[in-house]
Amino acid sequence: MHDELQDLKNLGKTSAQWLHAVGIHNASDLRRHGAVSAYQAVKARGFSASKVLLYAIEGALLNVHWNQLSPGIKAELNQQLDGVSPNSNKR
């Protein structure tokens, strides 16, 4: 069976299985949820995903390898994960 998620950059069998388990079955689902929400759903389901999965999902959405994400993008993802608005420090 063809798995559309595994066609995306950075996502392999295990990450695709985790995403399927939380109701994300294709690229459209992943875009709709976004990287942070998808990562949070995987973690809430009890899977032992590291932050690399968060970056991998974002990279998949941007079609870049996760380790090529800029430090700024990674910081913004982490702030969103922590529930902090990325612009909350700016006045």
Biopython code that builds the backbone (N, CA, C, O; Angstrom):
import numpy as np
from Bio.PDB.StructureBuilder import StructureBuilder

atoms = [
    (1, "MET", "N", (0.829, -1.182, 0.000)),
    (1, "MET", "CA", (0.000, 0.000, 0.000)),
    (1, "MET", "C", (0.878, 1.251, 0.000)),
    (1, "MET", "O", (1.844, 1.345, 0.757)),
    (2, "HIS", "N", (0.531, 2.197, -0.851)),
    (2, "HIS", "CA", (1.296, 3.438, -0.978)),
    (2, "HIS", "C", (0.997, 4.359, 0.205)),
    (2, "HIS", "O", (-0.165, 4.538, 0.569)),
    (3, "ASP", "N", (2.019, 4.936, 0.798)),
    (3, "ASP", "CA", (1.857, 5.855, 1.923)),
    (3, "ASP", "C", (2.370, 7.230, 1.502)),
    (3, "ASP", "O", (3.575, 7.448, 1.382)),
    (4, "GLU", "N", (1.449, 8.138, 1.284)),
    (4, "GLU", "CA", (1.791, 9.486, 0.829)),
    (4, "GLU", "C", (2.719, 10.205, 1.803)),
    (4, "GLU", "O", (3.583, 10.972, 1.377)),
    (5, "LEU", "N", (2.556, 9.970, 3.091)),
    (5, "LEU", "CA", (3.406, 10.647, 4.078)),
    (5, "LEU", "C", (4.871, 10.280, 3.892)),
    (5, "LEU", "O", (5.750, 11.123, 4.070)),
    (6, "GLN", "N", (5.140, 9.027, 3.535)),
    (6, "GLN", "CA", (6.522, 8.604, 3.361)),
    (6, "GLN", "C", (7.160, 9.199, 2.107)),
    (6, "GLN", "O", (8.378, 9.144, 1.942)),
    (7, "ASP", "N", (6.343, 9.761, 1.230)),
    (7, "ASP", "CA", (6.879, 10.447, 0.051)),
    (7, "ASP", "C", (7.410, 11.829, 0.400)),
    (7, "ASP", "O", (8.175, 12.419, -0.363)),
    (8, "LEU", "N", (7.002, 12.344, 1.557)),
    (8, "LEU", "CA", (7.450, 13.669, 1.970)),
    (8, "LEU", "C", (8.863, 13.589, 2.529)),
    (8, "LEU", "O", (9.245, 12.608, 3.165)),
    (9, "LYS", "N", (9.621, 14.638, 2.278)),
    (9, "LYS", "CA", (10.992, 14.719, 2.797)),
    (9, "LYS", "C", (10.969, 14.582, 4.316)),
    (9, "LYS", "O", (10.096, 15.149, 4.972)),
    (10, "ASN", "N", (11.897, 13.853, 4.871)),
    (10, "ASN", "CA", (12.125, 13.672, 6.311)),
    (10, "ASN", "C", (11.255, 12.616, 6.984)),
    (10, "ASN", "O", (11.580, 12.187, 8.092)),
    (11, "LEU", "N", (10.169, 12.184, 6.363)),
    (11, "LEU", "CA", (9.249, 11.270, 7.028)),
    (11, "LEU", "C", (9.463, 9.849, 6.552)),
    (11, "LEU", "O", (9.382, 9.552, 5.360)),
    (12, "GLY", "N", (9.736, 8.981, 7.503)),
    (12, "GLY", "CA", (9.939, 7.571, 7.198)),
    (12, "GLY", "C", (8.807, 6.729, 7.740)),
    (12, "GLY", "O", (7.742, 7.238, 8.091)),
    (13, "LYS", "N", (9.051, 5.450, 7.800)),
    (13, "LYS", "CA", (8.003, 4.509, 8.199)),
    (13, "LYS", "C", (7.475, 4.787, 9.604)),
    (13, "LYS", "O", (6.263, 4.839, 9.812)),
    (14, "THR", "N", (8.368, 4.963, 10.555)),
    (14, "THR", "CA", (7.934, 5.154, 11.942)),
    (14, "THR", "C", (7.177, 6.456, 12.116)),
    (14, "THR", "O", (6.105, 6.469, 12.721)),
    (15, "SER", "N", (7.712, 7.548, 11.600)),
    (15, "SER", "CA", (7.011, 8.825, 11.754)),
    (15, "SER", "C", (5.667, 8.792, 11.040)),
    (15, "SER", "O", (4.694, 9.357, 11.539)),
    (16, "ALA", "N", (5.595, 8.146, 9.891)),
    (16, "ALA", "CA", (4.315, 8.021, 9.180)),
    (16, "ALA", "C", (3.322, 7.198, 10.007)),
    (16, "ALA", "O", (2.140, 7.537, 10.079)),
    (17, "GLN", "N", (3.798, 6.127, 10.625)),
    (17, "GLN", "CA", (2.913, 5.311, 11.467)),
    (17, "GLN", "C", (2.376, 6.121, 12.641)),
    (17, "GLN", "O", (1.194, 6.031, 12.972)),
    (18, "TRP", "N", (3.235, 6.907, 13.264)),
    (18, "TRP", "CA", (2.803, 7.747, 14.375)),
    (18, "TRP", "C", (1.747, 8.746, 13.910)),
    (18, "TRP", "O", (0.736, 8.948, 14.583)),
    (19, "LEU", "N", (1.986, 9.370, 12.756)),
    (19, "LEU", "CA", (1.034, 10.350, 12.240)),
    (19, "LEU", "C", (-0.293, 9.689, 11.878)),
    (19, "LEU", "O", (-1.357, 10.251, 12.139)),
    (20, "HIS", "N", (-0.238, 8.510, 11.283)),
    (20, "HIS", "CA", (-1.477, 7.778, 10.978)),
    (20, "HIS", "C", (-2.254, 7.495, 12.270)),
    (20, "HIS", "O", (-3.481, 7.588, 12.295)),
    (21, "ALA", "N", (-1.540, 7.155, 13.325)),
    (21, "ALA", "CA", (-2.178, 6.805, 14.594)),
    (21, "ALA", "C", (-2.948, 7.982, 15.198)),
    (21, "ALA", "O", (-3.869, 7.783, 15.991)),
    (22, "VAL", "N", (-2.571, 9.197, 14.825)),
    (22, "VAL", "CA", (-3.262, 10.375, 15.354)),
    (22, "VAL", "C", (-4.197, 11.003, 14.313)),
    (22, "VAL", "O", (-4.665, 12.128, 14.486)),
    (23, "GLY", "N", (-4.459, 10.267, 13.241)),
    (23, "GLY", "CA", (-5.444, 10.716, 12.259)),
    (23, "GLY", "C", (-4.914, 11.565, 11.122)),
    (23, "GLY", "O", (-5.690, 12.180, 10.391)),
    (24, "ILE", "N", (-3.617, 11.605, 10.968)),
    (24, "ILE", "CA", (-3.006, 12.359, 9.863)),
    (24, "ILE", "C", (-2.554, 11.339, 8.831)),
    (24, "ILE", "O", (-1.630, 10.563, 9.075)),
    (25, "HIS", "N", (-3.211, 11.345, 7.675)),
    (25, "HIS", "CA", (-2.995, 10.281, 6.692)),
    (25, "HIS", "C", (-2.381, 10.731, 5.384)),
    (25, "HIS", "O", (-1.984, 9.892, 4.576)),
    (26, "ASN", "N", (-2.289, 12.030, 5.152)),
    (26, "ASN", "CA", (-1.727, 12.504, 3.888)),
    (26, "ASN", "C", (-1.175, 13.917, 4.075)),
    (26, "ASN", "O", (-1.292, 14.504, 5.151)),
    (27, "ALA", "N", (-0.577, 14.451, 3.016)),
    (27, "ALA", "CA", (0.045, 15.770, 3.089)),
    (27, "ALA", "C", (-0.973, 16.855, 3.397)),
    (27, "ALA", "O", (-0.666, 17.816, 4.103)),
    (28, "SER", "N", (-2.170, 16.709, 2.878)),
    (28, "SER", "CA", (-3.224, 17.692, 3.137)),
    (28, "SER", "C", (-3.579, 17.726, 4.628)),
    (28, "SER", "O", (-3.716, 18.801, 5.212)),
    (29, "ASP", "N", (-3.725, 16.556, 5.234)),
    (29, "ASP", "CA", (-3.985, 16.483, 6.674)),
    (29, "ASP", "C", (-2.855, 17.158, 7.449)),
    (29, "ASP", "O", (-3.095, 17.909, 8.394)),
    (30, "LEU", "N", (-1.624, 16.879, 7.033)),
    (30, "LEU", "CA", (-0.457, 17.417, 7.734)),
    (30, "LEU", "C", (-0.427, 18.940, 7.629)),
    (30, "LEU", "O", (-0.152, 19.623, 8.616)),
    (31, "ARG", "N", (-0.707, 19.475, 6.443)),
    (31, "ARG", "CA", (-0.752, 20.935, 6.277)),
    (31, "ARG", "C", (-1.853, 21.547, 7.147)),
    (31, "ARG", "O", (-1.659, 22.595, 7.762)),
    (32, "ARG", "N", (-2.990, 20.889, 7.189)),
    (32, "ARG", "CA", (-4.120, 21.406, 7.968)),
    (32, "ARG", "C", (-3.773, 21.461, 9.466)),
    (32, "ARG", "O", (-4.122, 22.423, 10.150)),
    (33, "HIS", "N", (-3.095, 20.442, 9.960)),
    (33, "HIS", "CA", (-2.728, 20.403, 11.375)),
    (33, "HIS", "C", (-1.549, 21.319, 11.684)),
    (33, "HIS", "O", (-1.523, 21.979, 12.722)),
    (34, "GLY", "N", (-0.585, 21.356, 10.789)),
    (34, "GLY", "CA", (0.642, 22.104, 11.038)),
    (34, "GLY", "C", (1.614, 21.283, 11.864)),
    (34, "GLY", "O", (1.228, 20.310, 12.512)),
    (35, "ALA", "N", (2.863, 21.678, 11.837)),
    (35, "ALA", "CA", (3.920, 20.908, 12.483)),
    (35, "ALA", "C", (3.733, 20.795, 13.991)),
    (35, "ALA", "O", (3.860, 19.705, 14.550)),
    (36, "VAL", "N", (3.439, 21.893, 14.646)),
    (36, "VAL", "CA", (3.348, 21.890, 16.111)),
    (36, "VAL", "C", (2.179, 21.029, 16.576)),
    (36, "VAL", "O", (2.338, 20.201, 17.473)),
    (37, "SER", "N", (1.027, 21.215, 15.985)),
    (37, "SER", "CA", (-0.157, 20.440, 16.374)),
    (37, "SER", "C", (0.040, 18.951, 16.108)),
    (37, "SER", "O", (-0.331, 18.115, 16.932)),
    (38, "ALA", "N", (0.622, 18.624, 14.960)),
    (38, "ALA", "CA", (0.867, 17.216, 14.634)),
    (38, "ALA", "C", (1.843, 16.599, 15.641)),
    (38, "ALA", "O", (1.628, 15.486, 16.121)),
    (39, "TYR", "N", (2.909, 17.326, 15.954)),
    (39, "TYR", "CA", (3.899, 16.842, 16.923)),
    (39, "TYR", "C", (3.263, 16.652, 18.298)),
    (39, "TYR", "O", (3.498, 15.642, 18.961)),
    (40, "GLN", "N", (2.458, 17.622, 18.720)),
    (40, "GLN", "CA", (1.798, 17.521, 20.020)),
    (40, "GLN", "C", (0.859, 16.311, 20.070)),
    (40, "GLN", "O", (0.777, 15.631, 21.093)),
    (41, "ALA", "N", (0.159, 16.046, 18.977)),
    (41, "ALA", "CA", (-0.752, 14.896, 18.926)),
    (41, "ALA", "C", (0.020, 13.585, 19.059)),
    (41, "ALA", "O", (-0.416, 12.668, 19.755)),
    (42, "VAL", "N", (1.167, 13.503, 18.390)),
    (42, "VAL", "CA", (2.002, 12.297, 18.472)),
    (42, "VAL", "C", (2.498, 12.106, 19.901)),
    (42, "VAL", "O", (2.435, 11.002, 20.442)),
    (43, "LYS", "N", (2.991, 13.182, 20.512)),
    (43, "LYS", "CA", (3.488, 13.091, 21.888)),
    (43, "LYS", "C", (2.357, 12.727, 22.857)),
    (43, "LYS", "O", (2.553, 11.918, 23.763)),
    (44, "ALA", "N", (1.176, 13.325, 22.666)),
    (44, "ALA", "CA", (0.039, 13.052, 23.546)),
    (44, "ALA", "C", (-0.408, 11.598, 23.447)),
    (44, "ALA", "O", (-0.963, 11.044, 24.396)),
    (45, "ARG", "N", (-0.166, 10.995, 22.310)),
    (45, "ARG", "CA", (-0.525, 9.589, 22.109)),
    (45, "ARG", "C", (0.463, 8.659, 22.814)),
    (45, "ARG", "O", (0.236, 7.452, 22.885)),
    (46, "GLY", "N", (1.555, 9.218, 23.333)),
    (46, "GLY", "CA", (2.506, 8.433, 24.112)),
    (46, "GLY", "C", (3.722, 7.952, 23.346)),
    (46, "GLY", "O", (4.536, 7.203, 23.887)),
    (47, "PHE", "N", (3.858, 8.368, 22.094)),
    (47, "PHE", "CA", (5.026, 7.956, 21.314)),
    (47, "PHE", "C", (6.246, 8.742, 21.785)),
    (47, "PHE", "O", (6.138, 9.905, 22.174)),
    (48, "SER", "N", (7.402, 8.095, 21.744)),
    (48, "SER", "CA", (8.628, 8.715, 22.256)),
    (48, "SER", "C", (9.342, 9.511, 21.163)),
    (48, "SER", "O", (10.486, 9.218, 20.815)),
    (49, "ALA", "N", (8.667, 10.500, 20.640)),
    (49, "ALA", "CA", (9.223, 11.335, 19.584)),
    (49, "ALA", "C", (10.069, 12.448, 20.187)),
    (49, "ALA", "O", (9.704, 13.045, 21.199)),
    (50, "SER", "N", (11.192, 12.714, 19.556)),
    (50, "SER", "CA", (12.042, 13.822, 19.993)),
    (50, "SER", "C", (11.673, 15.074, 19.205)),
    (50, "SER", "O", (10.820, 15.032, 18.318)),
    (51, "LYS", "N", (12.312, 16.168, 19.529)),
    (51, "LYS", "CA", (12.068, 17.416, 18.804)),
    (51, "LYS", "C", (12.449, 17.299, 17.336)),
    (51, "LYS", "O", (11.978, 18.080, 16.509)),
    (52, "VAL", "N", (13.293, 16.335, 17.008)),
    (52, "VAL", "CA", (13.644, 16.133, 15.601)),
    (52, "VAL", "C", (12.383, 15.859, 14.779)),
    (52, "VAL", "O", (12.307, 16.269, 13.620)),
    (53, "LEU", "N", (11.400, 15.177, 15.355)),
    (53, "LEU", "CA", (10.154, 14.941, 14.627)),
    (53, "LEU", "C", (9.462, 16.265, 14.331)),
    (53, "LEU", "O", (8.945, 16.456, 13.231)),
    (54, "LEU", "N", (9.445, 17.173, 15.285)),
    (54, "LEU", "CA", (8.855, 18.490, 15.055)),
    (54, "LEU", "C", (9.529, 19.169, 13.867)),
    (54, "LEU", "O", (8.855, 19.694, 12.980)),
    (55, "TYR", "N", (10.854, 19.156, 13.854)),
    (55, "TYR", "CA", (11.601, 19.788, 12.771)),
    (55, "TYR", "C", (11.397, 19.025, 11.460)),
    (55, "TYR", "O", (11.304, 19.628, 10.391)),
    (56, "ALA", "N", (11.330, 17.703, 11.553)),
    (56, "ALA", "CA", (11.122, 16.884, 10.354)),
    (56, "ALA", "C", (9.771, 17.184, 9.708)),
    (56, "ALA", "O", (9.661, 17.262, 8.484)),
    (57, "ILE", "N", (8.750, 17.350, 10.541)),
    (57, "ILE", "CA", (7.421, 17.660, 10.007)),
    (57, "ILE", "C", (7.435, 19.032, 9.342)),
    (57, "ILE", "O", (6.917, 19.195, 8.237)),
    (58, "GLU", "N", (8.022, 20.007, 10.006)),
    (58, "GLU", "CA", (8.097, 21.346, 9.410)),
    (58, "GLU", "C", (8.885, 21.297, 8.107)),
    (58, "GLU", "O", (8.490, 21.908, 7.114)),
    (59, "GLY", "N", (9.993, 20.575, 8.109)),
    (59, "GLY", "CA", (10.781, 20.429, 6.885)),
    (59, "GLY", "C", (9.986, 19.741, 5.784)),
    (59, "GLY", "O", (10.095, 20.105, 4.613)),
    (60, "ALA", "N", (9.184, 18.744, 6.161)),
    (60, "ALA", "CA", (8.342, 18.062, 5.174)),
    (60, "ALA", "C", (7.360, 19.046, 4.553)),
    (60, "ALA", "O", (7.123, 19.017, 3.345)),
    (61, "LEU", "N", (6.791, 19.915, 5.378)),
    (61, "LEU", "CA", (5.834, 20.907, 4.870)),
    (61, "LEU", "C", (6.514, 21.931, 3.966)),
    (61, "LEU", "O", (5.898, 22.453, 3.037)),
    (62, "LEU", "N", (7.787, 22.216, 4.241)),
    (62, "LEU", "CA", (8.541, 23.196, 3.444)),
    (62, "LEU", "C", (9.372, 22.541, 2.342)),
    (62, "LEU", "O", (9.987, 23.230, 1.528)),
    (63, "ASN", "N", (9.388, 21.201, 2.318)),
    (63, "ASN", "CA", (10.175, 20.418, 1.359)),
    (63, "ASN", "C", (11.673, 20.702, 1.460)),
    (63, "ASN", "O", (12.363, 20.864, 0.453)),
    (64, "VAL", "N", (12.161, 20.758, 2.712)),
    (64, "VAL", "CA", (13.595, 20.892, 2.971)),
    (64, "VAL", "C", (13.995, 19.879, 4.039)),
    (64, "VAL", "O", (13.171, 19.470, 4.857)),
    (65, "HIS", "N", (15.257, 19.480, 4.027)),
    (65, "HIS", "CA", (15.736, 18.571, 5.061)),
    (65, "HIS", "C", (15.655, 19.298, 6.398)),
    (65, "HIS", "O", (15.956, 20.487, 6.493)),
    (66, "TRP", "N", (15.241, 18.560, 7.433)),
    (66, "TRP", "CA", (15.006, 19.193, 8.736)),
    (66, "TRP", "C", (16.218, 19.923, 9.286)),
    (66, "TRP", "O", (16.065, 20.940, 9.962)),
    (67, "ASN", "N", (17.434, 19.423, 9.009)),
    (67, "ASN", "CA", (18.609, 20.093, 9.577)),
    (67, "ASN", "C", (19.010, 21.324, 8.769)),
    (67, "ASN", "O", (19.989, 21.993, 9.098)),
    (68, "GLN", "N", (18.260, 21.622, 7.717)),
    (68, "GLN", "CA", (18.498, 22.855, 6.965)),
    (68, "GLN", "C", (17.535, 23.972, 7.385)),
    (68, "GLN", "O", (17.592, 25.079, 6.850)),
    (69, "LEU", "N", (16.656, 23.678, 8.340)),
    (69, "LEU", "CA", (15.779, 24.733, 8.863)),
    (69, "LEU", "C", (16.645, 25.753, 9.596)),
    (69, "LEU", "O", (17.589, 25.390, 10.297)),
    (70, "SER", "N", (16.323, 27.001, 9.429)),
    (70, "SER", "CA", (17.104, 28.046, 10.090)),
    (70, "SER", "C", (16.888, 27.986, 11.601)),
    (70, "SER", "O", (15.859, 27.498, 12.068)),
    (71, "PRO", "N", (17.857, 28.481, 12.354)),
    (71, "PRO", "CA", (17.674, 28.546, 13.802)),
    (71, "PRO", "C", (16.426, 29.354, 14.177)),
    (71, "PRO", "O", (15.782, 29.063, 15.185)),
    (72, "GLY", "N", (16.088, 30.351, 13.383)),
    (72, "GLY", "CA", (14.901, 31.157, 13.653)),
    (72, "GLY", "C", (13.619, 30.353, 13.530)),
    (72, "GLY", "O", (12.716, 30.486, 14.356)),
    (73, "ILE", "N", (13.538, 29.522, 12.509)),
    (73, "ILE", "CA", (12.351, 28.674, 12.337)),
    (73, "ILE", "C", (12.256, 27.680, 13.487)),
    (73, "ILE", "O", (11.173, 27.457, 14.028)),
    (74, "LYS", "N", (13.378, 27.084, 13.860)),
    (74, "LYS", "CA", (13.375, 26.132, 14.976)),
    (74, "LYS", "C", (12.958, 26.835, 16.274)),
    (74, "LYS", "O", (12.194, 26.280, 17.064)),
    (75, "ALA", "N", (13.454, 28.043, 16.490)),
    (75, "ALA", "CA", (13.086, 28.797, 17.695)),
    (75, "ALA", "C", (11.591, 29.119, 17.693)),
    (75, "ALA", "O", (10.931, 29.022, 18.727)),
    (76, "GLU", "N", (11.063, 29.498, 16.536)),
    (76, "GLU", "CA", (9.631, 29.809, 16.440)),
    (76, "GLU", "C", (8.792, 28.568, 16.723)),
    (76, "GLU", "O", (7.783, 28.652, 17.422)),
    (77, "LEU", "N", (9.195, 27.424, 16.191)),
    (77, "LEU", "CA", (8.475, 26.175, 16.457)),
    (77, "LEU", "C", (8.491, 25.855, 17.947)),
    (77, "LEU", "O", (7.472, 25.460, 18.514)),
    (78, "ASN", "N", (9.647, 26.025, 18.576)),
    (78, "ASN", "CA", (9.759, 25.744, 20.009)),
    (78, "ASN", "C", (8.916, 26.707, 20.838)),
    (78, "ASN", "O", (8.327, 26.312, 21.844)),
    (79, "GLN", "N", (8.859, 27.966, 20.420)),
    (79, "GLN", "CA", (8.023, 28.932, 21.131)),
    (79, "GLN", "C", (6.552, 28.558, 20.996)),
    (79, "GLN", "O", (5.799, 28.631, 21.967)),
    (80, "GLN", "N", (6.143, 28.157, 19.793)),
    (80, "GLN", "CA", (4.755, 27.731, 19.596)),
    (80, "GLN", "C", (4.454, 26.504, 20.451)),
    (80, "GLN", "O", (3.377, 26.391, 21.037)),
    (81, "LEU", "N", (5.403, 25.603, 20.513)),
    (81, "LEU", "CA", (5.241, 24.391, 21.305)),
    (81, "LEU", "C", (5.067, 24.730, 22.783)),
    (81, "LEU", "O", (4.294, 24.086, 23.492)),
    (82, "ASP", "N", (5.784, 25.733, 23.230)),
    (82, "ASP", "CA", (5.711, 26.151, 24.627)),
    (82, "ASP", "C", (4.523, 27.078, 24.892)),
    (82, "ASP", "O", (4.315, 27.520, 26.022)),
    (83, "GLY", "N", (3.746, 27.369, 23.849)),
    (83, "GLY", "CA", (2.579, 28.227, 24.008)),
    (83, "GLY", "C", (2.897, 29.693, 24.074)),
    (83, "GLY", "O", (2.098, 30.486, 24.572)),
    (84, "VAL", "N", (4.063, 30.065, 23.575)),
    (84, "VAL", "CA", (4.477, 31.463, 23.576)),
    (84, "VAL", "C", (4.334, 32.002, 22.161)),
    (84, "VAL", "O", (4.813, 31.392, 21.205)),
    (85, "SER", "N", (3.686, 33.126, 22.034)),
    (85, "SER", "CA", (3.586, 33.762, 20.713)),
    (85, "SER", "C", (4.969, 34.179, 20.254)),
    (85, "SER", "O", (5.707, 34.788, 21.029)),
    (86, "PRO", "N", (5.350, 33.871, 19.011)),
    (86, "PRO", "CA", (6.695, 34.235, 18.538)),
    (86, "PRO", "C", (6.966, 35.731, 18.607)),
    (86, "PRO", "O", (8.127, 36.133, 18.684)),
    (87, "ASN", "N", (5.937, 36.566, 18.581)),
    (87, "ASN", "CA", (6.138, 38.010, 18.605)),
    (87, "ASN", "C", (5.847, 38.634, 19.956)),
    (87, "ASN", "O", (5.774, 39.858, 20.067)),
    (88, "SER", "N", (5.677, 37.803, 21.000)),
    (88, "SER", "CA", (5.293, 38.345, 22.306)),
    (88, "SER", "C", (6.390, 39.183, 22.947)),
    (88, "SER", "O", (6.089, 40.012, 23.806)),
    (89, "ASN", "N", (7.650, 39.000, 22.562)),
    (89, "ASN", "CA", (8.755, 39.769, 23.141)),
    (89, "ASN", "C", (8.926, 41.119, 22.448)),
    (89, "ASN", "O", (9.591, 42.008, 22.979)),
    (90, "LYS", "N", (8.329, 41.276, 21.267)),
    (90, "LYS", "CA", (8.537, 42.480, 20.478)),
    (90, "LYS", "C", (7.492, 43.525, 20.837)),
    (90, "LYS", "O", (6.317, 43.210, 21.028)),
    (91, "ARG", "N", (7.933, 44.759, 20.924)),
    (91, "ARG", "CA", (7.024, 45.863, 21.220)),
    (91, "ARG", "C", (7.169, 46.924, 20.177)),
    (91, "ARG", "O", (6.489, 47.948, 20.239)),
]
sb = StructureBuilder()
sb.init_structure("model")
sb.init_model(0)
sb.init_chain("A")
sb.init_seg("    ")
for serial, (resi, resn, name, xyz) in enumerate(atoms, 1):
    if name == "N":
        sb.init_residue(resn, " ", resi, " ")
    sb.init_atom(name, np.array(xyz, "f"), 0.0, 1.0, " ", f" {name:<3s}", serial, name[0])
structure = sb.get_structure()
